[in-house]
Amino acid sequence: MSSKKAVVLVSGGLDSTTALAIARSEGYDCYTMSFDYGQRHRVELFAAERTAKAMGAIAHKVISLDLRTIGGSALTDESIAVPEHETAGIPITYVPARNTVFLSIALGWAEVLGAEDIFIGVNAVDFSGYPDCRPEYIAAFEKMANLATRAGAEGGHLKIRTPLIDLSKGDIIKLGMGLGVDYSLTVSCYQANDKGEACGKCDSCRLRKAGFEQAGVVDPTLYIKA
């Protein structure tokens, strides 16, 4: 085992799996964390466990919390339809404060483990317009993390690592392929069925499809048959 540890947030999707591969390639012992937050596409939790195991995570933790209780997103409220066409502004698939909640819990585990690095696969190029994927948000959270923790107060420095933030989806896939990522294990669709089959129509599916096209790589995604 390495002397350096990282907590890696994994959703079972393309980006977070690539971030995990990068952390591993940099020599980190990786401790992966995913969230059962009431999302309609819960099959992603199985994908997260699959990818964490495949990428050699030391431990994988699933945190249960129910963001359906506040609603406000098509991903946590079954009465709100997932858009199947591009929309203007911040889409209804944005989950209020999700990355802030997730990073805060990851921060707690990092303190317990003695890890100074938290990896998250946010992207500010090919993304759906979510405000908590922007570089300025990540910088602000990192500053807060070092003010709010014992590790920061005692002279340590906690870092929020976003290795994909400036990459296109195609470049992310090329990078991941070079690191041995098996993208057939991943699920990105916002409304994937219990078999992990994707709708092919939501924002996440459209970005994923375009990424494989840009990368010149065969798309291994399983799609729901019409």
SEPA-332078 format. One line per field, with one value per residue: chain; residue number from 1; residue in one letter; z, y, x of N, C-alpha, C in turn. Coordinates in steps of 0.02 Angstrom, whole numbers. Each point is the difference from the previous one (the first is absolute). Layout:
N
kette	[A	...]
nr	[NUM	...]
rest	[A	...]
n_up	[Z	...]
n_north	[Y	...]
n_east	[X	...]
ca_up	[Z	...]
ca_north	[Y	...]
ca_east	[X	...]
c_up	[Z	...]
c_north	[Y	...]
c_east	[X	...]
//
This chain:
226
kette	[A	A	A	A	A	A	A	A	A	A	A	A	A	A	A	A	A	A	A	A	A	A	A	A	A	A	A	A	A	A	A	A	A	A	A	A	A	A	A	A	A	A	A	A	A	A	A	A	A	A	A	A	A	A	A	A	A	A	A	A	A	A	A	A	A	A	A	A	A	A	A	A	A	A	A	A	A	A	A	A	A	A	A	A	A	A	A	A	A	A	A	A	A	A	A	A	A	A	A	A	A	A	A	A	A	A	A	A	A	A	A	A	A	A	A	A	A	A	A	A	A	A	A	A	A	A	A	A	A	A	A	A	A	A	A	A	A	A	A	A	A	A	A	A	A	A	A	A	A	A	A	A	A	A	A	A	A	A	A	A	A	A	A	A	A	A	A	A	A	A	A	A	A	A	A	A	A	A	A	A	A	A	A	A	A	A	A	A	A	A	A	A	A	A	A	A	A	A	A	A	A	A	A	A	A	A	A	A	A	A	A	A	A	A	A	A	A	A	A	A	A	A	A	A	A	A]
nr	[1	2	3	4	5	6	7	8	9	10	11	12	13	14	15	16	17	18	19	20	21	22	23	24	25	26	27	28	29	30	31	32	33	34	35	36	37	38	39	40	41	42	43	44	45	46	47	48	49	50	51	52	53	54	55	56	57	58	59	60	61	62	63	64	65	66	67	68	69	70	71	72	73	74	75	76	77	78	79	80	81	82	83	84	85	86	87	88	89	90	91	92	93	94	95	96	97	98	99	100	101	102	103	104	105	106	107	108	109	110	111	112	113	114	115	116	117	118	119	120	121	122	123	124	125	126	127	128	129	130	131	132	133	134	135	136	137	138	139	140	141	142	143	144	145	146	147	148	149	150	151	152	153	154	155	156	157	158	159	160	161	162	163	164	165	166	167	168	169	170	171	172	173	174	175	176	177	178	179	180	181	182	183	184	185	186	187	188	189	190	191	192	193	194	195	196	197	198	199	200	201	202	203	204	205	206	207	208	209	210	211	212	213	214	215	216	217	218	219	220	221	222	223	224	225	226]
rest	[M	S	S	K	K	A	V	V	L	V	S	G	G	L	D	S	T	T	A	L	A	I	A	R	S	E	G	Y	D	C	Y	T	M	S	F	D	Y	G	Q	R	H	R	V	E	L	F	A	A	E	R	T	A	K	A	M	G	A	I	A	H	K	V	I	S	L	D	L	R	T	I	G	G	S	A	L	T	D	E	S	I	A	V	P	E	H	E	T	A	G	I	P	I	T	Y	V	P	A	R	N	T	V	F	L	S	I	A	L	G	W	A	E	V	L	G	A	E	D	I	F	I	G	V	N	A	V	D	F	S	G	Y	P	D	C	R	P	E	Y	I	A	A	F	E	K	M	A	N	L	A	T	R	A	G	A	E	G	G	H	L	K	I	R	T	P	L	I	D	L	S	K	G	D	I	I	K	L	G	M	G	L	G	V	D	Y	S	L	T	V	S	C	Y	Q	A	N	D	K	G	E	A	C	G	K	C	D	S	C	R	L	R	K	A	G	F	E	Q	A	G	V	V	D	P	T	L	Y	I	K	A]
n_up	[0	-34	9	-62	31	-37	14	-33	-20	4	-60	-24	-9	-60	21	47	-45	-46	42	13	-65	-4	51	-25	-60	44	11	-4	66	-37	33	-27	-20	8	-29	46	-45	-22	-36	-54	-14	46	-62	3	55	-38	-46	50	26	-61	-15	62	-6	-61	31	39	12	49	-2	1	7	18	-10	47	-42	21	-58	-2	62	-38	-40	-49	-14	-65	30	37	-51	11	30	1	-61	-16	-13	-59	11	-34	62	5	21	66	-21	-9	-35	7	44	32	-1	-52	-40	26	-2	-61	-20	34	-22	-62	15	29	-52	-40	43	1	-66	12	-42	-41	-37	-30	-37	-45	-38	31	-45	-22	-40	2	24	46	19	36	45	27	-65	21	-31	-6	-14	-39	-26	-1	-24	-39	-12	-7	-39	-19	-1	-25	-13	41	-55	-24	58	-9	-56	-4	-59	6	-49	-37	-22	-54	-11	-1	42	-33	6	-65	-13	-62	26	38	-51	-39	48	10	-66	1	47	-52	-6	29	-51	-19	51	-36	39	-52	-28	-5	-50	17	-34	30	-66	14	-35	-45	14	0	44	63	37	52	-28	-13	59	27	-37	9	64	-6	-30	46	44	-44	53	-8	-2	62	-1	46	-55	27	-15	-55]
n_north	[-60	50	49	12	31	-21	45	-46	53	-53	10	-32	66	27	59	-21	-47	48	40	-54	-11	65	-1	-56	31	45	-63	24	-13	-29	44	-41	51	-31	25	-30	48	-56	-8	21	15	-38	-21	66	-16	-44	48	41	-48	-12	65	11	-57	16	59	-52	25	31	48	-23	62	-22	64	-13	39	29	18	-54	4	23	-52	28	-66	-6	4	42	24	-56	52	10	11	-50	59	-6	66	31	25	61	30	5	-62	-29	-27	65	-31	39	33	-40	34	51	-33	-22	58	25	-49	9	64	-18	-40	50	38	-43	-3	64	6	25	-51	39	-54	44	-34	60	29	48	-52	-66	45	-12	40	-50	43	-60	14	62	20	55	-43	-38	57	22	-60	-2	64	-12	-53	42	36	-51	-22	-52	-39	42	-3	-63	35	-44	-29	6	-44	39	-62	38	-59	0	48	-4	-62	-11	-20	19	54	5	-18	40	46	-12	-1	53	10	-29	56	-42	40	-64	11	56	39	36	-40	56	-41	-25	-55	-49	-8	65	-14	37	59	26	30	-16	55	-41	-30	59	22	-55	-2	66	-16	-55	39	49	-50	-12	-9	-66	23	-18	57	-30	2	32	-59	34]
n_east	[42	-24	45	-24	-50	-51	-47	-34	-34	-39	-24	52	7	1	-21	-43	-15	0	-33	-35	-2	-13	-43	-24	-1	-24	-17	-62	-6	-45	-34	-44	-38	-57	-54	-37	-15	-29	56	-32	63	-31	-10	9	-35	-32	-7	-15	-37	-28	-5	-23	-34	-23	-6	-13	-60	30	-45	-63	-22	-60	-11	-44	-31	-54	28	-39	22	50	8	-37	0	8	59	-35	-34	-33	-27	66	-17	40	27	-28	0	48	14	-28	55	-4	15	-59	51	12	39	-44	57	-11	39	-33	-57	11	25	-51	-38	22	-8	-57	-12	17	-32	-50	6	4	-51	45	-20	-46	-13	-19	-42	-2	-40	38	14	-1	-39	-46	49	24	-25	-12	10	-8	56	-37	-48	38	25	-63	-19	52	-12	-65	19	46	-55	-35	60	6	-4	-47	-32	19	-10	-49	-4	-65	4	-40	9	6	27	-67	10	58	-22	2	-62	14	29	-54	-37	34	-2	-65	-7	40	-47	-29	-36	-42	-16	6	42	3	-37	-21	-45	-37	-18	59	-15	-33	2	-8	-55	32	-30	62	-41	15	10	-1	-52	-27	21	-23	-55	-6	13	-36	-44	8	-3	-49	-39	-5	-62	21	-33	-36	-36	-51	-22	-11]
ca_up	[0	-5	60	-11	-7	-29	-5	-69	-8	-59	-14	-48	-67	-40	27	65	-9	-27	55	42	-35	5	69	6	-40	37	57	61	24	-13	41	-41	34	-41	39	-15	22	-24	-72	-38	-37	53	-29	0	60	-17	-44	41	35	-50	-24	56	7	-59	2	57	60	64	32	-33	49	-27	50	-13	20	-44	-26	-23	50	-20	-70	-41	-55	-35	21	67	3	-55	-34	-48	-56	-21	-69	-52	-49	32	28	17	71	44	-13	57	28	54	67	42	49	2	7	65	48	-12	18	72	31	-20	41	65	-5	-12	66	38	-32	-6	-71	-15	-68	-18	-72	-25	-73	-29	-64	-17	-73	-24	59	-10	25	73	31	45	-39	-23	37	57	55	29	38	61	46	28	51	57	30	40	58	41	23	44	-42	-25	57	28	-47	-60	-54	-36	-69	-40	-64	-55	-58	-63	-3	-62	-56	-35	13	-41	30	61	-21	-24	59	37	-37	10	69	8	23	-39	4	-2	69	25	-18	4	-15	55	9	-18	32	50	-32	-17	-69	-3	-42	-61	-15	51	-7	15	-56	-59	10	-2	-70	-37	23	-34	-69	-3	15	-51	36	-2	59	28	39	-16	-6	1	-68	-14]
ca_north	[60	64	42	55	-22	46	-17	13	-4	-39	-7	-54	29	6	49	-18	-59	25	34	-54	-28	48	-3	-62	6	45	-36	5	-50	33	-17	26	16	18	22	-21	62	1	12	-46	-46	-32	-51	28	-23	-64	17	30	-56	-38	36	6	-64	-10	47	-16	41	-33	-7	36	18	28	41	7	61	4	67	5	38	71	1	53	-26	-58	-61	-21	8	-39	38	46	-39	13	28	-40	47	51	56	59	13	-57	-48	-26	-58	24	-18	55	-7	-70	-6	27	-53	-57	18	9	-66	-26	36	-33	-64	15	15	-63	-41	35	14	72	12	-25	4	4	2	55	23	66	7	-38	-14	19	67	-1	50	-30	-31	54	6	47	-36	-48	39	25	-56	-19	50	-15	-63	11	41	-33	-66	-5	-9	66	43	-23	10	-41	34	-44	22	-27	-13	-2	-9	1	61	38	-47	-18	-68	-43	-5	-40	-71	-19	-6	-59	-60	-8	-23	-66	1	-38	41	-41	-9	63	20	72	23	25	-41	-69	-50	-43	-37	47	22	72	24	28	64	52	39	-41	-46	37	19	-62	-21	47	-11	-58	20	43	-40	-51	-64	-32	12	-65	10	-38	44	-31	-13	30]
ca_east	[-42	36	-3	-47	-69	-47	-70	-22	-73	-16	-72	-9	-1	61	48	27	42	64	34	27	57	55	26	39	61	45	28	-41	-46	-65	-59	-54	-63	-58	-57	-68	-33	-68	2	-42	44	38	45	67	35	31	56	53	33	37	59	46	34	42	56	43	-12	15	-66	-54	-51	-62	-33	-72	-35	-58	-10	-69	-37	-1	-23	28	39	-29	34	-24	-73	-27	-53	33	28	69	-1	31	24	41	-38	40	10	16	-54	-38	36	44	-24	22	54	24	72	19	-15	44	69	5	5	65	49	1	34	71	30	6	51	63	11	2	-26	-66	-9	-69	3	-38	25	-28	-1	-59	-42	-69	-14	-8	44	49	53	44	64	-4	-34	48	49	-32	-10	66	17	-43	21	60	-20	-51	21	57	59	20	20	63	54	-6	-34	-46	-6	-53	32	-48	44	-36	-40	11	3	-62	-20	42	67	-7	-4	67	42	-20	19	72	11	-30	-70	-49	-60	-61	-22	-28	-68	-5	-68	-41	-59	17	-43	32	53	53	-8	-8	-54	28	-33	11	62	58	9	22	70	40	3	43	68	28	9	59	59	9	-2	-65	-40	-20	-61	-59	-58	-66	-25	-65]
c_up	[0	66	-8	-17	-32	7	-70	-2	-66	-7	-43	-72	-30	34	66	-4	-28	54	47	-33	4	70	10	-37	33	64	65	18	-2	43	-34	40	-50	45	-26	26	-23	-74	-36	-37	50	-25	-1	62	-12	-46	40	38	-47	-19	56	9	-58	2	64	61	63	38	-39	49	-36	57	-19	27	-51	-22	-32	47	-15	-73	-41	-59	-32	21	68	7	-62	-39	-51	-54	-13	-72	-49	-59	37	22	16	75	39	-5	64	29	51	67	49	52	1	10	66	55	-7	21	75	35	-19	41	69	-2	-12	66	40	-27	1	-73	-12	-68	-8	-75	-17	-75	-32	-63	-19	-75	-28	60	-11	26	75	33	45	-36	-22	41	60	60	35	42	65	50	31	54	64	37	45	59	50	32	47	-40	-25	55	28	-51	-61	-56	-40	-71	-33	-71	-54	-66	-68	-16	-65	-62	-34	15	-42	28	64	-18	-25	59	39	-35	9	69	14	25	-48	6	-6	71	27	-24	10	-4	62	12	-26	35	46	-29	-17	-71	-2	-48	-67	-17	49	-12	8	-56	-62	5	-4	-72	-40	19	-35	-74	-8	10	-54	29	-5	66	28	39	-24	0	1	-72	-9	-10]
c_north	[63	37	57	-27	54	-28	19	-8	-36	-7	-61	24	6	45	-23	-61	20	35	-52	-31	47	-2	-62	5	45	-32	5	-67	33	-29	33	8	17	12	-28	57	6	13	-52	-52	-37	-55	25	-23	-67	12	28	-54	-41	34	8	-64	-11	44	-6	44	-40	-14	40	10	31	37	9	67	13	72	8	44	75	8	52	-23	-59	-65	-25	6	-34	37	49	-42	20	26	-46	42	54	58	57	6	-62	-50	-26	-63	21	-17	53	-21	-69	-5	27	-52	-58	15	8	-68	-34	32	-31	-66	10	16	-63	-43	31	14	75	17	-31	11	1	12	55	25	65	12	-33	-20	31	69	3	50	-30	-44	51	4	46	-31	-47	37	25	-56	-20	49	-12	-62	10	46	-40	-65	4	-5	67	45	-19	0	-44	40	-51	28	-35	-7	-9	-10	4	68	39	-44	-8	-72	-49	-9	-41	-74	-24	-12	-63	-65	-15	-26	-66	-1	-41	37	-39	-14	60	12	76	26	20	-43	-72	-48	-45	-42	45	23	74	21	28	69	56	36	-44	-49	36	20	-61	-25	43	-11	-59	14	43	-39	-51	-70	-29	9	-67	3	-46	46	-40	-9	27	-54]
c_east	[43	-6	-49	-68	-43	-71	-23	-76	-16	-76	-14	0	69	52	31	45	68	40	32	61	61	31	43	66	52	26	-39	-31	-69	-56	-59	-65	-54	-60	-66	-44	-72	-5	-43	41	46	46	72	39	35	60	58	39	43	65	52	40	49	63	41	-8	14	-65	-50	-56	-60	-36	-73	-25	-54	-14	-69	-41	0	-20	36	41	-36	33	-24	-75	-30	-55	28	33	73	-2	35	21	40	-44	47	8	19	-57	-33	32	53	-31	26	52	32	76	26	-11	49	71	9	7	66	56	6	37	75	36	12	56	70	18	-2	-31	-69	-7	-74	2	-40	35	-34	-2	-63	-42	-68	-18	-10	47	54	51	52	64	-4	-36	49	52	-29	-10	67	22	-39	24	60	-12	-41	23	60	65	26	26	68	57	-1	-33	-41	-11	-60	27	-53	38	-34	-30	7	0	-68	-17	42	70	-1	1	68	47	-16	19	74	18	-35	-71	-43	-67	-65	-27	-38	-71	-5	-72	-39	-62	13	-47	40	56	60	-3	-19	-55	25	-25	15	66	62	15	27	74	45	8	49	73	33	11	63	65	16	2	-70	-36	-24	-66	-56	-60	-65	-24	-70	-52]
//
